[in-house]
Amino acid sequence: MLHFTLRQLQVFEKVARHLNYSRAAEELYLSQPAVSMQIKQLEGHIGLPLFEQMGKKIFLTEAGRELLHYSRNITQQLTEMKVVFDEMKGLGQGKLTLSVVNTANYFTPQLLAKFCQRHPHINVILQVANRDAVLKQLADNSTDLAIMGQPPKDADLSAESFLDNPLVVIAAPGHPLTKLKHVKFARLAAETFLSREQGSGTRSAMERVFAQHQIQPHISMEMETNEAIKQAVQAGMGLGILSLHSIELELETRRLVVLNVEHFPLLRHWFVAHRSNKRLSSAALAFKEFLLHEAKKILAAH
């Protein structure tokens, strides 16, 4: 019989997430020796080391990785238990933690505004990050739902599409290719591109379509935001590939142009995703149903 405490599991999870005792201590408002003591006590209960040190860095041992898996499940069960009891008490309110990839944040606020009008007692926490970070938040169970492109097939996630996401090639109004009614894909081999960073869904889609045509894109600069790419394209530094949802204002004001390139737009989809084994709260279920049945209609009206 193992006799560790929930507090020790909480401390372990923080150290495992940061792989750093000092950062875990700061987040938990504890001293570093207190964190080290909790980990030592937990290792004593289990009878195996949970971390190993190599130089100045620490890493999870095999036992540590196993414990992290079970610890996350325990934390999830406790969170769900609290939600169930709160709902049984009829608190008339709820909490929704929502993670969205950067590009989806161009339309998510419109949807949240409409949702919160209908459910004014639901407290929403919005987290915006790139695709890799959102997938990590889902794996860590630090979010209820995520809005993203299609998750990887090997992720233990439930995902349903609710909206089209066309990717287009954009250029400054004065770019030579804007004079062409149709642009052959092969012409892009001679162009310079401004691209999102590795780990971005847009970057992955861009790399896939170029690989299919056996062309290596010339990427002159990587940027972590769509806004930076739009500004650079407007300045004539090259072409970009972005979601149509992210450039509506620039198209209206004619600061950017969509090129009619062969095989574009790339039609992708937006998905609402959550861990497969997660019991969704009433707030999360309500927002998921809202996305699946009303998002397309609401955004089409804007």
GITAZI-V644992 format. One line per field, one symbol per residue. psi: psi as a letter, one per 20 degrees, with the letter a starting at -180 (. if undefined). Layout:
BEGIN
psi = ???
END
This chain:
BEGIN
psi = pplrrhghhgggggghghlohghggghilrqghhghgggggghgghjqqhqqpociqqqprghghghgghggggggghghgggghghhilijrrppoppqqghiihighgghggghhhmijpopoppprrgghghhhghikjqgqqprrpqqhipmqpppqiqqnpprpqrqhjphiiiphppqhhhihiqpqpqrrpiqhggghghghhhhjlpoqoohppqiqhggggghghikiarrorqhhijgghghjkiqqpqmqpjqqooaqpqpqrphjpoqrhgggghghgghiigggghhi.
END
